[in-house]
């Protein structure tokens, strides 16, 4: 079944951000929606570099690996996701910071020139 879309509607859609799609089979519609959602998710996952830190030491605490790090550029925020790089190669990326601490205090951010401890989510070994 073809849709009879008035030319005025098509013109308005072309002049805005509206996309008109028609499908004869429901599964094609579902695939189209899935692809659109995947494209939108990819845009959301673009990263912004807040800072950089150097790992000085790692140790186990409560079954997780904790890094004793020095923040060398910018800042590290407790709500951030990190990318772990070793010898110029990305080892892991998109890992949520579980805990950010300065000494024994939990903090929201640590700026360049300071040391802190970072526990990363679901990271058992590197």
MARMI-207660 format. One record per residue (C-alpha): x, y, z; residue in three letters. Coordinates in nm, 4 decimals, always signed. Each point is the difference from the previous one (the first is absolute). Layout:
% MARMI-207660
[atom [X Y Z] Ala]
...
END
This chain:
% MARMI-207660
[atom [+0.0000 +0.0000 +0.0000] Unk]
[atom [+0.1508 +0.3317 -0.1057] Unk]
[atom [-0.0577 +0.3099 +0.2010] Unk]
[atom [-0.1532 +0.2933 -0.1769] Unk]
[atom [+0.1882 +0.2812 +0.1639] Unk]
[atom [-0.1158 +0.3475 -0.0972] Unk]
[atom [+0.2667 +0.2028 -0.1785] Unk]
[atom [-0.0308 +0.2771 +0.2619] Unk]
[atom [+0.0968 -0.2492 +0.2732] Unk]
[atom [+0.2974 -0.1256 -0.2031] Unk]
[atom [+0.1110 +0.3582 -0.0643] Unk]
[atom [-0.0229 +0.0870 +0.3713] Unk]
[atom [+0.1908 -0.3144 +0.0914] Unk]
[atom [+0.2765 +0.0835 -0.2478] Unk]
[atom [+0.0316 +0.3484 +0.1521] Unk]
[atom [+0.0428 -0.1332 +0.3538] Unk]
[atom [+0.1623 -0.2852 +0.1905] Unk]
[atom [-0.2977 -0.2305 -0.0576] Unk]
[atom [+0.0662 -0.3276 -0.1779] Unk]
[atom [-0.2886 -0.1907 -0.1559] Unk]
[atom [+0.0443 -0.3735 -0.0483] Unk]
[atom [-0.2480 -0.2593 -0.1167] Unk]
[atom [+0.0237 -0.3757 +0.0227] Unk]
[atom [-0.2260 -0.2716 -0.1346] Unk]
[atom [+0.1325 -0.2607 +0.2434] Unk]
[atom [+0.0026 +0.0581 +0.3761] Unk]
[atom [+0.3375 -0.1735 +0.0398] Unk]
[atom [+0.1593 +0.2513 -0.2366] Unk]
[atom [-0.1411 +0.2780 +0.2148] Unk]
[atom [+0.1452 -0.1582 +0.3134] Unk]
[atom [+0.3413 -0.0408 -0.1662] Unk]
[atom [-0.0107 +0.3628 -0.1108] Unk]
[atom [-0.0829 +0.1177 +0.3535] Unk]
[atom [+0.2783 -0.2167 +0.1435] Unk]
[atom [+0.2517 +0.1511 -0.2430] Unk]
[atom [-0.1108 +0.3528 +0.0848] Unk]
[atom [+0.0355 -0.0704 +0.3716] Unk]
[atom [+0.3459 -0.1492 -0.0539] Unk]
[atom [+0.1104 +0.3085 -0.1960] Unk]
[atom [-0.1292 +0.2300 +0.2751] Unk]
[atom [+0.1744 -0.2066 +0.2678] Unk]
[atom [+0.3286 +0.0286 -0.1920] Unk]
[atom [-0.0323 +0.3783 +0.0064] Unk]
[atom [-0.0602 -0.0043 +0.3768] Unk]
[atom [+0.3130 -0.2071 +0.0578] Unk]
[atom [+0.2363 +0.2550 -0.1449] Unk]
[atom [+0.2563 +0.0827 +0.2630] Unk]
[atom [+0.1451 +0.3192 +0.1349] Unk]
[atom [+0.3433 -0.0102 +0.1538] Unk]
[atom [-0.0093 +0.1633 +0.3432] Unk]
[atom [+0.3499 -0.0885 +0.1050] Unk]
[atom [+0.2789 -0.2494 +0.0129] Unk]
[atom [+0.1572 -0.1975 +0.2834] Unk]
[atom [+0.3046 -0.2208 +0.0389] Unk]
[atom [-0.0277 -0.3234 +0.1977] Unk]
[atom [+0.2786 -0.0163 +0.2589] Unk]
[atom [-0.1057 -0.3196 +0.1734] Unk]
[atom [-0.2810 -0.2550 -0.0040] Unk]
[atom [-0.1272 -0.2117 +0.2857] Unk]
[atom [-0.2950 -0.2222 +0.0843] Unk]
[atom [-0.2693 +0.1198 +0.2364] Unk]
[atom [-0.3239 -0.1888 +0.0570] Unk]
[atom [+0.0441 -0.2085 -0.3134] Unk]
[atom [+0.0486 +0.3033 -0.2260] Unk]
[atom [+0.3158 +0.1523 -0.1391] Unk]
[atom [+0.0668 +0.3517 +0.1261] Unk]
[atom [+0.2433 +0.2332 -0.1700] Unk]
[atom [+0.2085 +0.2504 +0.1894] Unk]
[atom [+0.0250 +0.2745 -0.2598] Unk]
[atom [+0.1348 +0.3489 -0.0566] Unk]
[atom [-0.2274 +0.2309 -0.1995] Unk]
[atom [+0.2309 +0.1557 -0.2592] Unk]
[atom [-0.2423 +0.2071 -0.2111] Unk]
[atom [-0.3467 +0.1452 +0.0531] Unk]
[atom [-0.2045 -0.1872 +0.2581] Unk]
[atom [-0.1581 -0.3340 +0.0853] Unk]
[atom [-0.3648 -0.0090 +0.1101] Unk]
[atom [-0.1627 -0.2779 +0.2019] Unk]
[atom [-0.2885 -0.0219 -0.2493] Unk]
[atom [+0.2337 -0.0564 -0.2953] Unk]
[atom [+0.0791 -0.2938 -0.2205] Unk]
[atom [+0.3650 -0.0678 -0.0751] Unk]
[atom [+0.2202 -0.1404 -0.2723] Unk]
[atom [+0.2995 -0.2048 +0.1141] Unk]
[atom [+0.3045 +0.0383 -0.2252] Unk]
[atom [+0.3201 -0.2041 +0.0377] Unk]
[atom [+0.3048 +0.0775 -0.2155] Unk]
[atom [-0.2163 +0.1979 -0.2432] Unk]
[atom [-0.2550 -0.2801 -0.0483] Unk]
[atom [-0.3577 +0.0176 +0.1319] Unk]
[atom [-0.0431 -0.2906 +0.2414] Unk]
[atom [-0.3581 +0.0774 +0.1055] Unk]
[atom [-0.2416 +0.2875 -0.0501] Unk]
[atom [-0.3375 +0.1103 +0.1303] Unk]
[atom [+0.0667 -0.1180 +0.3559] Unk]
[atom [-0.1980 +0.1788 +0.2719] Unk]
[atom [+0.1871 +0.1391 +0.2993] Unk]
[atom [-0.1408 -0.1763 +0.3076] Unk]
[atom [+0.1923 +0.1999 +0.2551] Unk]
[atom [+0.2198 +0.3091 -0.0029] Unk]
[atom [+0.1894 +0.0729 +0.3201] Unk]
[atom [+0.2627 +0.2353 +0.1336] Unk]
[atom [+0.1553 -0.1798 +0.2944] Unk]
[atom [-0.3049 -0.1538 +0.1723] Unk]
[atom [-0.2499 +0.2664 -0.1079] Unk]
[atom [-0.2414 -0.0600 -0.2870] Unk]
[atom [+0.0111 +0.2984 -0.2394] Unk]
[atom [-0.1865 +0.1162 -0.3101] Unk]
[atom [+0.3038 +0.1226 -0.1937] Unk]
[atom [+0.3770 +0.0175 +0.0099] Unk]
[atom [+0.1891 +0.2663 -0.1955] Unk]
[atom [+0.3403 -0.0155 -0.1701] Unk]
[atom [+0.2966 -0.0089 +0.2350] Unk]
[atom [-0.1776 -0.2168 +0.2588] Unk]
[atom [+0.0087 -0.3699 +0.0832] Unk]
[atom [-0.3016 -0.2226 +0.0576] Unk]
[atom [-0.1265 -0.3543 +0.0045] Unk]
[atom [-0.2343 -0.1226 -0.2719] Unk]
[atom [-0.2008 -0.3222 +0.0156] Unk]
[atom [-0.1471 -0.0974 -0.3350] Unk]
[atom [-0.3261 -0.1885 -0.0467] Unk]
[atom [+0.0069 -0.3656 -0.1005] Unk]
[atom [+0.3742 +0.0063 -0.0539] Unk]
[atom [+0.1669 -0.3032 +0.1516] Unk]
[atom [+0.3280 +0.0005 -0.1912] Unk]
[atom [+0.1893 +0.1929 -0.2622] Unk]
END
